[in-house]
Amino acid sequence: MKKAFIMLPLAVACASQFAIAATTDAQRLAQLEQELAILKEASSYDSLSDRMTINGFFTGKVGIANNDAGYNGYDKDADFSEGSKLGLQGSFALTEQTKIVAQLVARGSDDWSTEMEWAFLSHDFDNGFVTRIGRLRVPLYMYSDYLEVGYAQPWATPPTELYSIVPLSSFDGVDAIYDFDMGDVAVTLQASYGHADRDTGELLGEVDYKDILGASASFSYEDWVFRSTYYQTTLDTTKGGQIPQFFNDAQSYFAGVGLSYDNGSLLAISEFAVSDVEGDYADTQSGYITLGYRISDFTPYVTYAFLETTDDSDRANPTNITEGTIKAAFNWQRTAYSVGTRYDINSNLALKADVTYATDFGDTSGGLTPNIAGQNDDTLVYTLSFDAVF
């Protein structure tokens, strides 16, 4: 297409030489203006193509469990929508240093309704400092930036014992990122501020996350990456669910650390986090460790993960129905063991299979809403995932 735009004005110019003696000055001027317009249009097309990029990702997932405990959203019926998603991301460079980035995600679990996950203006100051404003990802975990992109993760599903603690993936606000080297160590510092409104489900209703404030730091050395993060916010119920007005200016925080090692063959990832919320909502500690080894195009892995609430004594002796519901909903205890493998079909396609056994619920629901009645004390889940980037 580019070649056609370039050759067209040249052909017009050559043809004009045969007729130039028979034309008037006005005709010559009109012809030159037409040639200039064609050249300008070709230049405009080249400029737009250089300044705009569009890519995307897709996950097709099916899961089934041996009971109806609801681990990862699965029960005894095979589910092809939970965990399946389609995303498109585009960026447009306003200048060499300033760009607009947007990401749209449609999830099967939400009947494929589309949500704007990212929408921000970014400016690079060319000194390692970048600032962004708009809708941004909440950077709580090691894989937060790739939370929606299944292809970028080793698992069929990230360990929910940690990755489901905060039911918030993005917020509206501003952040600042600073990259620099400290000897042989690459350092990334990030600080964020903003707010978010989210529908958290039938139990708690709509919640306002006010004054989201926090920072994270990442240190990379050879095959090692260490990351730490701390974020806090104030929670307010804006529209009550089954438990009305559950949050009333409740202060909360999340603090986590992570460590990974990847030398191209051996893969080891581990994260640990604690969360605390004023009132009856669950305070937690959770974590996981994953070990994998690449054998040609296959990466078999094993994962151990755990989740437990640390404030069960505050809900120990309910005196009415509401308090009993709160105890059943927010006393959590669970251990999960996963065995899986990833097969890289080619450079942008991967197939993953995973079997997870979740157990040790104690006298709790295991943190699984469908299991609040306590009818299941363990569950076995089979997952198959097809991930692509394009």
N, C-alpha and C positions, 0 to 999 in steps of 0.2 A: 504493500500500500504506500509505504514511504517513497519507494522508488518511482511509483506512478506519479505521485505529487511532484517529484523533482523533475522527471522527464517531460511532463506536460508543459510547463512554462518554456522549456528549451525548444520543444517542437513548435510552439506558437511563435517564439522569437525567430526561428529559422524561416517559417512560412511568411512572416511579415516582411522579410527582406525583398521578396519578389514583388510585393505590392506597394512598397513604400514610395516609389516614384510617382504613383498615380493617386496618392492620398494627399489630403490637405493637412495643414499643421494641426487642426482640431482633431482630425481622424488619427493622426500619429499619437497625439496626446492621449486620446481615449484608449487606443490600443495598448500603450505603455501602462496606463493605469490598470487595465484589465490584467496584464501580465503581473504587475506588482501585487494585485489583490490575490492572484492564485498563489504566488510565492509566499505571501503573508499567511494565507490559509494553511499551507503546508507546514510552515514554521509553527503555527499555533497547535496543529495536531501533534507535532513532535514534542512540543513543550508539555502538553497535557499528559501524554503517555509517559514522559519521564517523571512527572510530578505525582502521578497517581499509582497506587498499588492496591490490588484486591486479592485476598486469599481466603481460605476457609478450612473448615474441618467437619468431620462427620463421625458419629459413633452409632453403630447399630448393635444393640445389646439384647440378649435374652437371658432370663434367669428363672429358676424354679427352686422351691424349698420343700423339705419333707413335712412341714407343718405350716400353720398360719401365724407364727410368731411375728412375722413382718420384718425380719432382718434384711436391711438394704431395700426394703419395699417389696419383697417377694413372699409369695405364699405357695400353696400346693398347685396352683394353676400357672402354667408358663406365661410369663409377661414379657412382651416385646417392646413395651413403651418406656418402662422405668429404666432410666439411665441412657436411653437413646436421645441423640441431639444432633442438630445441624447448626453450624455457626458460619457467619461471614464477617470478615474484618477488612476494612478499607482505610487507607491513609492518603491524605492529600497534602503535599508540601506547599505551603504558602510562600516560604522562602527556603533557603538552604538550612536555616536553623529552626524554623517554625513550621509545625504541621498539625493537622487535625486527624484524629484517630477515632474510629467508631467500630463497635462490635455488636452484631445482632445474633441472638441465640434463640433457637426454637427447641423446646424440650418435649419429648413424648409424654412425660409425666404430667405436663400442663396442656395436654391436647394440642401440642405443637403450636401454641400461641407464642408470638415473638416478643422478646424482651431486649431492651438496650442494656447490655452489660457494661460496655465502655462507650464513652463519648466525651473526649477531652481535647483541649488545645495544649500542645507541648512546645516548649522553647528550650533549645540547647544553647548554653552560653559559651560553648567551645572551650571551657576550662574544667570539664568534668562535672559541671553543675547543670541539672535539668529541672525545670519546674513544669507542673501540669495542673490544669484546672478543668473541672467538669465531673463526669461520672467515672469513678476509678475503682480498681479492685482493692479490697481490703487485704493487705499483705500480712496475713497471720501465719501462713505455713510455708514450708520450703517450696511447695508446688503451687502456691497461690496464683502466680501469673499464668500457670498452665492448667488451672483447675478444670476448665471446660474442655481442654484438648486432650482427649484420651490417648492419642498417639504419643504425646510427650511424656507419658507416665509409664512406669514399668508394670503396674498392676492392671487387672481388669477393672477394679474399683478401688479408689484410695481407701485406706483403713478408716472406716466410719467412726471407730472408737475415738479418734482424734478429729477427723475432718468434718464431723457433723456437730461438734460442740457449739459452734457459733452459727446460727441459722441466717447468716448474712454474708454475701459474697462481694457486694459492691456498695459504694456510697457516693454521695454528691459532695464535692469539696475540692481541696487543693493539696498537693504534696510537692516535696522537693527531694531530689535524688542527687547524691554526690558520689562520684566514682574517683578513686585515686589509688596509687600504689604505695605501699609501705614496705620498701625493700622488695622481696619476692612475693609479698602477699598483696593480692588485689582486694580492695575494700570497697563496699557499697553501703552507704548510709541513706536511710529514707525516713522522712517524717511526714505525717499526714494530719489533716484536720477536716472535719465535715459532719454530715448528718445523713440519716436514711429513714424512710418509712417503709415498713414491710408487713404483709399479712403473714403471720406465723402459723396459721392454721385454726382449726375449729376450737381447740382448747383455750388458747390465750388471745386470739383475735389479732387486731392490728396494733403494732408496736412502733413507737417513735424512738429511734436511736439518736439521742441528742449529744452534741459536743463530742463526737468521736475524735479522739486524740491519741497519738502514739507514734512509735518509731521502731525501726528494725535495723539491724546491722548484719552484714554478711562478709565473711572473710574466706578467701579462696587461696589455697597454696597447693600447687601441683595437682594431685588427684583428690585433695581434701576440700570440703566446704563446711564451714561452721556458720550457723545463723542463730540469732536471738531476736526476740520481738516482745514488745509490751504495748498494749492498747487498752484504753478505758472509754467508757461511755455512760450516759444516764438514760435509763429506760422509763418510758411512759406508755401506758395503754391508752390508745386513742379510740379504739372500738373493741369492746369486750367480747370474748368468746364464751365458752361454757363456764369459765371462771372469770367473771366480770371485773374490770379494773384491777387486774393482777399486779401490774407495775405502777408505782406512784413515785416518780423521781428516784428510782432505785439505782444506786451507784454500782457499777460492775467493772471488772477488768479481766484481761486475758494475758498470760505471760507464757512464752514458750521458747524452747531451744531445739536446735536440730543439728545433726552431723551426718555427712555423707562421704563415701569413698567410692571412686569409680576409676579404675585404671584401664578400662576398655574390656576387661574380662570379668574381674570380680566387682560386684556391686553390693554396697552396704549402705542402708539408709536407716536413720533412727530419729524420732522426734518425741518430745515430752512437753506437756503443757498443763497448766493449772488455770482454772477460771473461778471467779467469785462474783456472786450477785446478791445484793441485799434482799432480805425477805425470804420467802419460801422456795424460790426457784433453786434448782440444783447447783451447788458448788462442786466442782469436779477436779479430778486429776486423771490424765489419760496419756497414752503413748503407744509406740509400736517400734519394732525393729524388723527390717526386711533384708534378707540375704539372697543374692542371685548370682548366677554365673553364665556368661555368654558362651555358647557352644555353636559356632558358625552363626546361623540365623535364628537360633533358639536361645531364649533366656529363661530357664526354669528358676523359680524363686519360692521361698517360704517366708511367711510373715507371722509374727506373734504380736498381738495387740491387746490392750486392756483399757477398761473404763470403770471408774467408781466415783460415787458421790461421797463428799467428805463432811456433809452436814446432816446426815440422816437423823442424828439425835434431836435436831430441832423439829423434826416431824414425827417423833417417836410415838406419841400418844394422842392421836386425833380425838376430838370430843364431839365432832359433828360430821355430817356428810361431806361438806366442802373440804374440811381438813383431811378427811379420809381419802378423798379424790386426789388432793394435792400430794399426800404421802405416796399413793400408788403411782402417780404420774412422775414424781421427781426423786424417788429413791432408786438409784441405778447401780448395777454391778454386772460386769460382763467380761469374759475373756474370749478371744477369738484366735483360731489357728487356721492359716490359709496355706494351700499348696497350689501353685499355678505355673503357667509358662506363657511366654510371649514368643510368637513366631513372626519375624519380619519378612513379609512376602516380597517387598521391594523397598525402595527408599522412601515411600510415602504411604505404605499400607502395612498394617499389622493385625494379626489375629491372636487373641488371648483367651485362655481357658483357666478357670479358677474354681476350687472347691474350698469353702470356708465352713468351719465348725465353730459355732458360738455357744458357750456354756458358762457355768459358774454364775448363774443369775441370783443365787441365794434366795432370799424371800422378797426379791424385787421383780420388776417387769423386765429387767435387763436393759432398760432404756429404750424399749420398743413399744410404741404407742398401741399397736394392735394386741399386745400381750399384757396390758395393764391388769386384766383380770387374773393374770398369773397362771394361765392354763398350760404354759410351756416353760420348761426349765432349760431347754437347749434347742438348737436348730441347726440344720445342715442345708447349705445353699450352694447351688451349682450355677455358674455364670459363664457365658460365652460372649465375647465382645469383638467386633470388627471395627477398627479405627483407621481413619484416613485423614490426610491433610492434602490440600490442593491450592 
